[in-house]
Amino acid sequence: MSDDELLAVRAAELYYQDGKSQAEIAALVGINRWKVGRLLALAKESGIVRIEIVHPRARRLPLERRLRETFGLREAVVVPADADEAVLSERVAAAAAELLASMRPVPRVLGISWGRTLQQIAAALPEGWASGVEVVQINGGVTVNRRAGMASATATAIAQKAGGNVTLLPSPAILEHASTRRAIEDDRVVASILDRARQASALIFSAGPVSNSSVLVTSGYMTGDGVRDLAEKGAVGDIVGRYIDADGNIVDRELDERTLGLTLDDLRAATSSIAVIAGRAKRAVARAVVANRFCTVLVTDEGTALELLEDPPR
């Protein structure tokens, strides 16, 4: 180690550990203040000192830039992965809520999906996050079991906090028969809601894993055996209730024909579509979403971002 590096270590210890000013360090070490500044810069450049922002709301800006460049995203938000999965999910939802509240211009019509992540985003949004926003559901969410209506409660909360109104999609996410789905979508009221969703200023959605923990399973739409069959067909997860493989293709056409709401083509065509996806179990579906351009904005965690960038699309 050179003399300058030894001095840089000493200057860094005094400055960062002991809280001394550059003038105090200069007097203690017997050099001028200009050289102290140069030594502190050397300490950072050479890796003697590493500065890390550890606040839970901190963002990983270099990763965000790489995600934008690699996947052609308009925006990316990456939060640190220094917490367990439950806390991480809340942090990512809070980051998505902050992104929504900071959007300019404010989305006058916001199309939303539903699920645990959207529920967390609704909880994280502050009162008055916007004014007069119209919130529209983009896929069916009427529950088919005895659980409370997560979809309607989430949409209503987001609208109320923005002093706006909500338009609910009065249908289950998945119907028993494709003919029933077509009949409902042909209904004048439902068709107008879906058209409004397609014209939304922004869409926001999450993704579900192919497992029994999926909200489509806990809400009664899918069975454990059903999701296992989908996994065997190559499914990596679902977005707006539609199960896709790694290439962004629908894995079960018959199931998809019974699924009510915006389509994958609608997501691709949206002016602004925000995907909020975090956690190890959702990394495969996160890759499918960004690689197949189902979103223009990704909000995720550091671990997911790093895995996406390890094997970028050709």
C-alpha positions in Angstrom: 0.0 0.0 0.0 1.4 3.4 -1.0 1.9 6.3 1.3 -1.1 8.1 -0.2 -3.3 5.1 0.3 -2.2 4.8 4.0 -3.0 8.5 4.4 -6.3 7.9 2.7 -7.2 5.2 5.2 -6.3 7.5 8.1 -8.2 10.4 6.7 -11.3 8.2 6.0 -11.3 6.8 9.5 -11.1 10.3 11.0 -13.8 11.7 8.7 -16.3 8.9 8.5 -15.8 7.1 11.9 -14.8 9.9 14.2 -16.8 12.7 12.5 -13.8 15.1 12.2 -14.0 18.0 9.7 -11.5 18.3 6.9 -9.8 21.2 8.7 -9.4 19.1 11.9 -8.0 16.2 9.9 -5.5 18.5 8.2 -4.3 19.7 11.6 -4.1 16.2 13.1 -2.3 14.6 10.2 -0.1 17.7 9.3 -1.3 18.3 5.8 -3.4 21.0 4.1 -7.2 20.8 3.7 -6.9 20.5 -0.1 -4.9 17.2 0.3 -7.5 15.9 2.8 -10.2 16.4 0.2 -8.0 14.6 -2.4 -7.4 11.7 0.0 -11.1 11.2 0.8 -11.8 11.1 -2.9 -9.0 8.5 -3.3 -10.6 6.5 -0.5 -13.9 6.3 -2.4 -12.4 5.7 -5.8 -10.1 2.9 -4.6 -12.8 1.1 -2.6 -11.3 1.9 0.8 -14.6 3.6 1.6 -17.9 2.3 0.3 -21.0 4.4 0.8 -24.4 2.6 0.8 -27.8 4.1 1.4 -29.6 1.7 3.7 -32.9 3.5 4.2 -35.8 1.1 3.3 -37.1 3.6 0.8 -33.7 3.9 -1.0 -33.6 2.9 -4.7 -31.0 1.1 -6.7 -30.5 3.7 -9.4 -27.7 1.9 -11.5 -29.9 -1.2 -11.7 -32.9 0.9 -12.8 -30.8 2.4 -15.6 -29.7 -1.0 -16.8 -33.2 -2.4 -16.7 -34.4 0.5 -18.8 -31.7 0.1 -21.4 -31.9 -3.7 -21.5 -35.6 -4.1 -21.8 -36.6 -0.9 -23.4 -38.6 0.3 -20.4 -39.7 3.9 -20.0 -39.1 3.7 -16.2 -37.9 1.2 -13.6 -38.0 1.3 -9.8 -35.8 -1.1 -7.8 -35.8 -1.3 -4.0 -33.1 -3.0 -1.9 -33.5 -6.7 -1.2 -32.2 -6.6 2.4 -35.4 -7.9 4.0 -37.6 -11.0 4.2 -40.2 -11.6 1.5 -43.1 -10.2 3.4 -41.3 -6.9 4.2 -39.9 -6.8 0.6 -43.4 -7.1 -0.8 -44.6 -4.1 1.3 -41.6 -2.0 0.3 -42.1 -2.7 -3.4 -45.8 -1.8 -3.0 -44.9 1.4 -1.2 -42.5 2.3 -4.0 -45.3 1.7 -6.6 -47.6 3.9 -4.5 -45.0 6.6 -4.5 -44.5 6.3 -8.2 -48.3 6.6 -8.8 -48.6 9.6 -6.6 -45.7 11.4 -8.3 -46.9 10.8 -11.9 -47.2 13.9 -14.0 -49.6 14.4 -15.6 -51.8 12.7 -13.1 -53.6 9.7 -14.7 -57.2 10.9 -15.1 -58.3 7.3 -15.7 -56.4 4.5 -13.9 -57.0 0.9 -14.9 -56.2 -1.6 -12.1 -56.0 -5.3 -11.7 -56.3 -6.9 -8.2 -54.6 -9.2 -5.8 -52.4 -8.9 -2.7 -49.9 -6.5 -4.3 -52.6 -4.1 -5.5 -54.1 -4.3 -2.0 -50.8 -3.3 -0.5 -50.4 -0.4 -3.0 -53.9 0.8 -2.0 -52.9 0.8 1.6 -49.6 2.6 1.0 -51.2 5.4 -1.1 -51.6 8.6 1.0 -54.9 10.4 1.3 -55.1 13.0 -1.5 -52.5 11.3 -3.6 -54.3 12.8 -6.6 -57.5 14.5 -7.3 -60.5 13.3 -9.3 -59.0 10.1 -10.6 -61.4 7.6 -12.2 -60.4 4.0 -11.2 -61.5 1.2 -13.5 -61.1 -2.5 -13.0 -59.3 -4.2 -15.9 -60.2 -7.8 -15.1 -63.0 -9.6 -13.4 -62.8 -9.9 -9.6 -66.1 -11.0 -8.1 -65.1 -13.7 -5.7 -66.5 -17.2 -6.0 -66.0 -18.2 -2.4 -66.9 -16.7 0.9 -63.9 -14.4 1.1 -64.5 -10.6 1.2 -64.3 -8.9 -2.2 -60.6 -8.0 -2.5 -60.9 -6.6 -6.0 -63.7 -4.1 -5.3 -62.3 -3.0 -2.0 -58.9 -2.3 -3.6 -60.3 -0.3 -6.4 -62.6 1.7 -4.1 -59.8 2.5 -1.7 -57.5 3.8 -4.5 -60.3 6.0 -5.9 -61.4 7.3 -2.5 -57.9 8.4 -1.6 -57.8 10.3 -4.8 -61.1 12.0 -4.3 -62.3 10.2 -7.5 -64.8 7.6 -8.5 -64.6 3.9 -9.2 -66.0 1.7 -12.0 -66.2 -2.0 -11.0 -66.3 -4.9 -13.4 -69.3 -6.9 -12.3 -68.0 -10.3 -13.2 -65.9 -13.2 -11.9 -62.3 -13.4 -13.3 -62.8 -16.8 -14.7 -66.2 -18.2 -15.9 -67.3 -21.8 -16.1 -67.9 -21.6 -19.9 -66.4 -19.6 -22.7 -69.9 -18.9 -24.0 -70.8 -17.3 -20.7 -67.7 -15.1 -20.8 -68.5 -13.9 -24.3 -72.1 -13.2 -23.4 -71.0 -11.1 -20.4 -68.4 -9.2 -22.4 -71.0 -8.5 -25.1 -73.2 -6.9 -22.5 -73.4 -3.1 -23.1 -72.4 -2.1 -19.6 -69.5 -4.5 -19.4 -68.3 -3.7 -22.9 -68.2 0.0 -22.1 -66.2 -0.7 -18.9 -63.6 -2.7 -20.8 -63.4 0.0 -23.5 -62.9 2.6 -20.8 -60.1 0.4 -19.3 -58.4 0.2 -22.7 -58.4 3.9 -23.0 -57.0 4.5 -19.5 -54.1 7.0 -19.0 -52.2 4.2 -17.1 -52.7 0.6 -16.2 -51.2 -1.0 -13.0 -51.1 -4.7 -12.4 -49.1 -7.4 -10.6 -48.4 -11.1 -11.4 -49.2 -14.3 -9.6 -47.0 -17.4 -9.2 -48.0 -20.9 -10.4 -48.6 -22.3 -6.9 -51.3 -22.8 -4.2 -50.4 -19.4 -2.8 -51.8 -17.7 -5.9 -54.7 -15.4 -5.2 -56.6 -17.2 -8.0 -56.4 -20.3 -5.9 -57.3 -18.7 -2.6 -60.2 -16.9 -4.2 -61.7 -20.1 -5.5 -61.0 -19.7 -9.2 -58.3 -22.4 -9.5 -57.5 -25.6 -7.7 -54.1 -27.0 -6.6 -54.4 -29.7 -9.3 -55.3 -27.0 -11.9 -52.2 -24.9 -11.3 -50.0 -28.0 -11.3 -51.4 -28.9 -14.7 -50.6 -25.4 -15.9 -47.0 -25.6 -14.5 -46.6 -28.9 -16.5 -47.7 -27.0 -19.6 -44.9 -24.5 -19.0 -46.8 -21.7 -17.2 -44.5 -19.3 -15.2 -47.3 -17.2 -13.7 -50.4 -15.2 -14.5 -51.0 -11.5 -15.3 -54.5 -10.1 -15.2 -55.7 -13.7 -14.6 -54.0 -15.1 -17.8 -51.4 -17.8 -17.4 -48.4 -17.4 -19.6 -45.2 -19.2 -20.4 -41.6 -17.8 -20.5 -42.2 -16.6 -24.1 -45.3 -14.7 -23.1 -47.7 -17.1 -24.7 -51.0 -18.3 -23.3 -50.5 -21.9 -22.0 -54.1 -23.0 -21.9 -56.4 -21.6 -24.6 -59.6 -23.1 -23.2 -58.9 -21.5 -19.8 -58.0 -18.2 -21.4 -61.3 -18.2 -23.3 -63.1 -18.4 -20.0 -61.1 -15.5 -18.5 -62.8 -12.0 -18.5 -60.9 -8.7 -18.8 -58.2 -7.0 -20.8 -56.0 -9.2 -22.9 -52.2 -9.5 -23.3 -52.5 -7.5 -26.5 -54.3 -4.8 -24.6 -51.4 -4.6 -22.1 -48.9 -4.3 -25.0 -51.0 -1.6 -26.6 -51.3 0.5 -23.4 -49.7 4.0 -23.4 -48.5 3.4 -19.9 -48.6 0.0 -18.1 -47.0 -0.5 -14.7 -46.0 -4.0 -13.6 -45.4 -4.3 -9.8 -43.7 -7.7 -9.3 -41.4 -8.8 -6.5 -40.1 -11.9 -4.7 -38.3 -15.0 -5.7 -41.4 -17.0 -6.6 -42.3 -14.4 -9.3 -39.0 -13.9 -11.0 -39.8 -16.2 -13.9 -43.1 -14.4 -14.6 -41.3 -11.0 -14.1 -38.9 -12.0 -16.9 -41.8 -13.0 -19.2 -43.5 -9.7 -18.6 -40.6 -7.4 -19.3 -39.1 -9.5 -22.1 -42.4 -9.6 -24.0 -43.1 -5.9 -23.4 -46.3 -6.3 -21.4 -45.3 -3.3 -19.4 -43.6 0.1 -19.9 -42.7 0.5 -16.3 -41.4 -2.1 -13.8 -41.4 -1.8 -10.0 -39.4 -4.6 -8.4 -36.8 -5.7 -5.9 -33.0 -5.9 -6.2 -32.8 -9.6 -6.4 -35.3 -9.9 -9.2 -33.6 -7.0 -11.1 -30.2 -8.8 -10.8 -31.7 -12.1 -12.1 -33.4 -10.4 -15.0 -30.1 -8.7 -16.0 -28.0 -11.9 -15.7 -29.6 -13.4 -18.8 -31.0 -10.5 -20.9 -33.1 -11.3 -24.0 -31.2 -11.7 -27.2 
